[in-house]
Amino acid sequence: MDTDPGAGAGVNAGGGDRLAVAVLAQYRMATTEQMHRLLAPEVRIEQTRRRLAKLRAEGLVDRITLPQVGRTRVWFTTDYGAEVAAEWPELRGWRPAWLGADPTAVRLRAGHGLTVTETGLAFVADARRCGDVCRPLDWLPEVHHPLGSGEAVIPDALLYYRRRLDEGDSEGEG
């Protein structure tokens, strides 16, 4: 048993840091605002900014700043962050993305990548509003489906969404 009162200091027992890294690993990229809306929309965005800055200082995530008006920050996992996240059960079967820690690749793919992230965010937000179940990691971008002969289909994303059943509904009825 650990009796040191300082032991575990800085450990995020609530899993918020872990979820942030997992979301960035799985989604490939997200803006600060998107991360805030996915992880903790009920708190001030400053808490999300601090979390991301801490994870960046730990070498798990990095960011680029887009040159457009507003200088949007786009976050992504580093190679180290992707390696750490790949060991977690909630990302079982997940393969590290094409991005790694390459800021140029993130910048060049930001338009499409952030649109895919925003689409997943819309489903998560709708589920929260309706009382349905669609958590941040229920959105799986770019899942590789082999067709054979070296060919594959890679959709923008797959979604797991469970609608809340109203009274009187059963699992088999829709």
C-alpha positions as CSV (number, residue, x, y, z in Angstrom):
1,M,0.0,0.0,0.0
2,D,1.3,3.4,-0.9
3,T,1.5,5.7,2.2
4,D,3.3,8.6,0.5
5,P,0.8,11.5,0.5
6,G,2.5,13.0,-2.6
7,A,2.3,9.7,-4.5
8,G,0.0,10.0,-7.5
9,A,0.2,13.8,-7.6
10,G,-0.6,15.0,-11.1
11,V,-2.4,11.7,-11.9
12,N,-5.8,12.4,-13.5
13,A,-8.0,9.8,-11.7
14,G,-11.0,11.1,-13.6
15,G,-9.6,10.1,-17.0
16,G,-10.0,13.5,-18.6
17,D,-6.4,13.5,-19.8
18,R,-6.6,10.0,-21.0
19,L,-9.9,10.7,-22.9
20,A,-8.3,13.8,-24.5
21,V,-5.3,11.8,-25.8
22,A,-7.6,9.0,-26.9
23,V,-9.9,11.4,-28.8
24,L,-7.0,13.1,-30.6
25,A,-5.5,9.7,-31.5
26,Q,-8.7,8.4,-32.9
27,Y,-10.0,11.5,-34.5
28,R,-6.6,12.4,-36.0
29,M,-7.1,16.1,-35.2
30,A,-9.4,18.6,-33.5
31,T,-9.5,22.3,-32.8
32,T,-9.4,23.6,-29.2
33,E,-13.2,24.4,-29.4
34,Q,-14.0,20.9,-30.8
35,M,-12.0,19.3,-28.0
36,H,-13.9,21.4,-25.5
37,R,-17.3,20.5,-26.9
38,L,-16.4,16.8,-27.1
39,L,-14.8,16.5,-23.6
40,A,-16.4,18.9,-21.3
41,P,-18.9,21.4,-22.8
42,E,-20.3,22.1,-19.3
43,V,-17.1,23.8,-18.1
44,R,-15.2,26.9,-19.2
45,I,-13.1,26.4,-22.3
46,E,-10.1,27.6,-20.3
47,Q,-10.0,24.2,-18.5
48,T,-9.8,22.5,-21.9
49,R,-7.0,24.8,-23.0
50,R,-5.0,24.1,-19.7
51,R,-5.5,20.3,-20.2
52,L,-4.2,20.4,-23.8
53,A,-1.3,22.6,-22.8
54,K,-0.4,20.1,-20.0
55,L,-0.6,17.2,-22.4
56,R,1.6,19.1,-24.9
57,A,4.2,19.8,-22.1
58,E,4.2,16.0,-21.4
59,G,4.9,15.3,-25.1
60,L,1.6,13.5,-25.8
61,V,0.0,16.0,-28.1
62,D,1.1,18.9,-30.2
63,R,-0.6,21.7,-32.2
64,I,-0.4,23.8,-35.3
65,T,-1.9,27.2,-35.8
66,L,-3.8,27.7,-39.0
67,P,-3.0,31.0,-40.7
68,Q,-6.6,32.1,-41.3
69,V,-8.3,34.8,-39.3
70,G,-8.7,33.7,-35.7
71,R,-5.5,31.7,-35.8
72,T,-7.3,28.4,-35.0
73,R,-5.2,25.9,-33.1
74,V,-5.4,22.3,-34.4
75,W,-4.3,19.6,-31.9
76,F,-3.0,16.1,-32.8
77,T,-1.1,13.3,-31.0
78,T,2.6,13.0,-31.2
79,D,4.2,9.7,-32.1
80,Y,4.7,9.2,-28.4
81,G,1.1,10.0,-27.6
82,A,-0.1,7.6,-30.3
83,E,2.1,4.9,-29.0
84,V,0.8,5.4,-25.4
85,A,-2.8,5.5,-26.6
86,A,-2.5,2.4,-28.7
87,E,-2.0,0.3,-25.5
88,W,-5.3,1.4,-24.0
89,P,-8.3,-1.1,-24.1
90,E,-10.7,1.6,-25.3
91,L,-8.6,1.9,-28.5
92,R,-8.2,-1.8,-29.0
93,G,-7.8,-2.6,-32.6
94,W,-7.0,1.0,-33.4
95,R,-4.0,1.6,-35.6
96,P,-1.9,4.8,-35.4
97,A,-2.9,7.3,-38.1
98,W,-0.9,8.6,-41.0
99,L,-0.2,11.8,-39.1
100,G,2.1,10.9,-36.3
101,A,3.8,14.1,-35.2
102,D,4.0,15.7,-38.6
103,P,2.7,19.3,-38.4
104,T,2.8,19.7,-42.2
105,A,0.6,16.6,-42.8
106,V,-1.9,18.0,-40.2
107,R,-1.9,21.4,-41.9
108,L,-2.5,19.9,-45.4
109,R,-5.3,17.6,-44.2
110,A,-6.9,20.1,-41.8
111,G,-9.8,21.0,-44.0
112,H,-11.1,17.5,-44.5
113,G,-10.0,16.2,-41.1
114,L,-11.7,19.0,-39.1
115,T,-14.9,18.5,-41.1
116,V,-14.9,14.8,-40.2
117,T,-14.3,15.8,-36.6
118,E,-17.1,18.3,-36.7
119,T,-19.5,15.7,-38.1
120,G,-18.7,13.3,-35.3
121,L,-19.1,16.1,-32.8
122,A,-22.6,16.7,-34.1
123,F,-23.6,13.1,-33.4
124,V,-22.2,13.2,-29.9
125,A,-23.9,16.5,-29.1
126,D,-27.2,15.3,-30.5
127,A,-27.0,12.1,-28.4
128,R,-26.4,14.2,-25.2
129,R,-29.3,16.4,-26.0
130,C,-31.7,13.5,-26.7
131,G,-30.5,11.2,-23.9
132,D,-29.2,8.7,-26.4
133,V,-25.8,7.0,-26.2
134,C,-23.0,8.2,-28.5
135,R,-19.7,8.9,-26.6
136,P,-16.7,10.7,-28.1
137,L,-14.9,7.4,-28.9
138,D,-18.0,6.0,-30.6
139,W,-17.0,7.9,-33.8
140,L,-14.2,6.0,-35.6
141,P,-12.6,7.9,-38.5
142,E,-11.0,6.2,-41.5
143,V,-11.6,2.5,-40.6
144,H,-9.8,0.3,-43.1
145,H,-12.0,-2.5,-44.6
146,P,-10.0,-4.9,-46.7
147,L,-11.7,-6.2,-49.9
148,G,-9.0,-8.7,-50.8
149,S,-6.4,-8.5,-53.6
150,G,-4.8,-5.6,-51.7
151,E,-7.8,-3.3,-52.1
152,A,-9.8,-1.7,-49.4
153,V,-12.6,0.7,-48.6
154,I,-11.9,3.4,-46.1
155,P,-15.0,5.5,-45.2
156,D,-14.6,8.9,-43.6
157,A,-15.9,7.3,-40.4
158,L,-18.0,4.7,-38.6
159,L,-20.5,5.6,-35.9
160,Y,-21.9,3.7,-32.9
161,Y,-25.1,5.4,-31.8
162,R,-27.7,3.8,-29.5
163,R,-31.1,5.5,-29.4
164,R,-32.8,5.8,-26.0
165,L,-36.0,3.6,-26.1
166,D,-39.2,5.4,-25.1
167,E,-41.5,3.7,-22.6
168,G,-43.3,0.8,-24.3
169,D,-40.6,0.3,-26.9
170,S,-38.6,-2.9,-26.9
171,E,-35.2,-3.6,-28.3
172,G,-36.7,-5.3,-31.4
173,E,-39.1,-2.5,-32.2
174,G,-38.0,0.6,-34.1
